[in-house]
Amino acid sequence: MAEPQDTEDVTSERLVEPGADDLERAAEAALRPRRLEEFVGQRTVREQLSLVLDAARGRGRAPDHVLLAGPPGLGKTTLAMIIAAELGASLRVTSGPAIQHAGDLAAVLSSLEEGEVLFIDEIHRLARPAEELLYVAMEDFRVDVVVGKGPGASAIPLALPPFTVVGATTRSGLLPAPLRDRFGFTGHLDFYADDELERVLVRSARLLEVELAPRAAAEIASRSRGTPRIANRLLRRVRDWAQVRGTGAADLAAARAALEVYEVDERGLDRLDRAVLRALCERFGGGPVGLSTLAVTVGEEPETVETVAEPFLVREGLMGRTPRGRVAMPAAWEHLGLQAPQAGGTLFG
């Protein structure tokens, strides 16, 4: 079992000097809704989660464990914070990659207080020994502390107070069935419609004290890839442009000019997205091409291309995945202003 002092490293972030990423996270945190009624979008998940929390409060007990699944930036961390706030409980935050040993998780679990909410981000990346320890803790509220080493080692069961695990995952298919089955409620978050993103932007502009024109909100929403995190980030960049080069108001002209500076086009594609499409079309004739080769061509890691650019490009019908590799779809050629190969060419190998 890990020593208690290690728990701080697993469960919290220590910031020595704030960098750009830290300031960006702080800006995102300031825009997060605090209560369920303030959360925009995800109507079905909000209704289901409201029932779970209301019932638990009525019984005076900790609610069932909650699993939140969906692409990045849709509000899983925000919902975890809201769950804790709605229950009037404190929130303990950690992540799957931070827990590499069962002892790390045992240290966290043994320090939980009654009713506390434990949020595990990227729960699908938990180490297998930690997963097995979490099974017992979630179901029986018990953790076995191993004392000693070798043949003389013994396990001492340690009772835990009732608590709630909120797990977040972008790849629910990687969760083993025994872990997935221990969650009493699973919420699947979907991409936002443009009108929902406009509501998010209006709320964020009010908190940022930005004068946001309705047409500018619609413009930003249409380029935000159905993701509130991206919408809020673009809003802050439009605010910066309006403050430095505009009139201070985030109108349509400011929105378009700012998004052009930051290389976000009318379909929401950024520099990496367009680089991937251009490599597919211009260097490889539309494909098929392997992921590693494509990543080397655009100067990125394969994981970055696969997790950041590819999901959006596939969803927009600009890229396809085949057994032989990635291919450019006809819409990609059209978007780049290029002539697509004739039927029977290299488009689909």
N, C-alpha and C positions, 0 to 999 in steps of 0.2 A: 504494500500500500504506500502511496506517495506521502511524503511528509506534509503537514498542514501548510507550511510556508509555500509549497509548490502550487497550492490552490489559487493563489493570487495570479500566477502566471497563466493558468488555464482559463480562469473565469473572467478576467478583466484585461483591458488594454492599458498599458502604461505609456503615456506620451511624454517624451522628454522635450522635444521641440516641435511645435505644430508645423507640419508641412502642408503642401497643396492638398494632398489626399485627406489629411485630418480636417482641414478647413472645409473641404467639400462635404465630408461626412457630417460636420457640425451644421452646415447649411441645410442638408437634407433632414437632419434630426429636428431642426427648428420648424420644419413644415409638416411634420408628421401629425396626423390627428390623434387626439388623446382618448377619445371615446368612440364607441361603435357607431353612434348616430352621426358623427362627423366624418366617418369613413365613406368615401365616394366610390361607387361601383361595386361589383361583386355582390349583387343583391341576394342571390341564393345563399352564398356562403355566410353573409351577414345575418340573414334570417335564421339559418341553421345554428350558427354559433350563438346567436342571442338566446335561442331556446336552451342550448346546453348550459350557458352561464346563468340564466334566470332560474333554471331548475336546480342547479347546484347551490345557488344562493338561498333558494327556498328551503332546501334540505339542510343548509348549514354545513355542507361538506365540500371537499375539493372536487372539481369537475373531472370527468374522464380526461385521459390524455388526448392531446390534439395534434394531428399531423396536417401541416399545410404544404400543399404541393403545387408547383407551377413555375413558369419561367422567371428569371431574375427581374427584380424591379417592380413587381406587381403588388407588393405590400405584405409579404409574409412576416418580416421583422416588425413592421408596424402593428400587425394584428396580434403578434405575441405580446407587444407592449400594452396594447389595448386590453387583452385578456387579463393581464396582471392588474391593470388599473381598474377594470370593471369588478374584479374580485377584491380590490383593496389589499392586494398582496404585493410583496416585493418580487422583483424579477432578477434571476441569476442568468447570466448570458455566457455561453461558451459555443464551441463549434466542433464538428466532427474531426477536422484535421488537427485541432489542438489537443485532442485526447488520443494519445498514441498507446497508452497502456491502461490496463484495468485499474491499476492503482491510482491513476489520475482521476478516473471517474469515481472511484470509491471515495477519494478525498472530497470531491465536490458533493456527492450524495450524502455523505456523513455529516456535512456542515449545513444541510438544508434545514430550514425551520418549518413548522407546521403551516400548511397552506401556501407555501412558496411556489412560484412558477419557475421551472428550469427550462430555458430556451436553448435548444441545440440546433444551431444553424448547420446546413450541409450534413444532416444526420446520416445520409447514405455513405459518408466517408469515415464513419467510426471504425476503429480497428475491431477485428473480430472478437478478441477477448473482452473488450469493453462492451460490445453488443451483448454478449452472453451475460455479463454482469447487469446490464440495464434491463434485460428480460425480467430477472427476478425482482429487481428494485421496483419496476413499474407494476408488476402483478401482485407481489406479496409485501411490498414496502419493507424490504429486507436487503441487506448487503452482507456478504460473507467476507470478513476481514481475515486474511491469512497471516498467522503468527509463526515465525520461525522459517527455516529453510530445509530443503531436502526431505528425507524420510520422516524427520521429527516435526514437520510443519503440520499445523492444525488450523482449521477454519472456524472462526468464532462468528456466529450470526449476530448482526447488529440491526436492531429494529429501527426503522426510519419513520418519521412522522408523515402523515398523508401529504402528498405534494402532487403537482401537475407538471408533466412533461409536455412542452410544445416543441415539436420537431418541424424543421423546415427543410424541404428538399426540392431541387430542380430536376431530379432524376428519380422519381418514385419507383421506377422499374428496377433500380439497383438495390432497393431495400429488401432484405431477406423477409420471407413470409412470417416467421415467428415474431419479428420486430413490428412489422406492419400490422399484424393482428392484435397487438397490444394497445393500439390506439383506438379509443372509443369513438372518435369522430375524425373523419378525414375531409378536409376542405380543398377542393381543386380550384385554383385561381386561373381565370382566363384573361386574355388580352382585352384591353379596354376599347370601347367604341369612341369615335372622335368626340361625340357630345359629352361623354363622361369625362374625357380628358379636359375638355373645355371647362367643366365644373371644377375639376382639380386645379386648373390654372387660375381660375377666378379666385378661388379660395387662397391659393398660394400668393397671388399678386396682392391680395388684401393684407396678408401677413407680412409681406415684404415691403408694403407701402409703395407699390408700383401702380401707376395709372395704366391699366391694360385695356386696350380697345377690343370690342367683341370680335372684329375681323382679325385682329392680331392673335387673339386666343385661338380662333379657328385655324389660322395658318400654322401656329406652333403645334396645335394638336394633330394636324394632318401629317406632320413630319416627325412625330414622336414614337412611331413604331408600336402604338397601342400600349405604351409603358409609362406609368406616372413618373417614375424616377427620371426617365429621359425628358419628359415634358417639363418637369421642374428644373432640370439642369439647363435646358434650352431657354426657359423663361429667365433664369439668372443671367445668361449670356446676352439675351435681348435687352434686359435691364442695363447691363454694362454698356452696350452699344448706345442705347438711348441716353445714358448719363454722359458718356464721353463725346459722342459724335452727333447726337440728336438733340431733341428738345427736352428730354427727360421723360417724355411720355412713350410708352410702349405701344405705338400705333402699327398699322400694317406695314408702312414703309420701313420702320425701324426693325420689325420682325424679319422682313425679307432681307434687308441689308445685313443684319447680324448673322442670320443663318447662312448667308453666302460667305461671309468672312470665316465662319466656322465650318464651312464645307459640308453643310447638310442640305441635300438637294430636295426637290419638291416631293419625292417619294420617301424621304427619310433616310436615304443612303448616305453614309459618311465616307471618308477617305478610304478606309479599309474595305468597305463593301465594294466601292467602285474599282479599287485595285484588284480585288478578287475577280470581279466580272471581266475587267479588261484583260487580265492574265488568261482567263478561260477563253475569251473570244479572240484576242489578238495573238497570243503566244501559242495557244493549243487548238485553234480552229474550232472552239466550242466544246472540246473534250471528246471522250472522257479522259480525265486526268486524276491521278491519285492525290489524296489529301496532303501527304508529305511534300510531293513535288509542287503542288499549288502553294503551300505555305512558304517554301523556300523561295519561290518566284516573287512573292509579295513581301518577303523579308520579315515574316512573323512565325511564331511557333505554331505547329499543327493544332494544338489545343485551343489557341486563340482563334484561329480561323473556324474551327469546328464549333466552338461554344459562343463566340461573339458574332461573327458575320453569317455563318451558314444558316442558322435557324430562321433568321429574318429573310434571307434571300430565297430560301425554299418556300417559306410561307407566302412570299409575294409572287411566287411563280417565276422567279428570275433564274433560279438554279435548280437542277435536279440531281438526285443521287441514284446511281445505277450500280449493279454488281462490279462494273469495270472502273468506276470512279465518278467524279463530279462532271456534270455537263451544263452548258449554258442553254437556257430555254429561249424560245423566240422573243419573249418579252425583254430579255437581257440585251439582245442585239438592238432592238428598237429603242430601249432606254439609252443606250450608248451612242445611238445614231449610226450604227453599223449595219452592213448588209449581211443577213443571215445566210448560211449555206443552203443550197437547194436541197430538196428532198432527196434522200439517199446519200447525202454527203456525210460529214463527220459529226453532225449535231448529236446523234445518239450512238455513235460508234458503229 
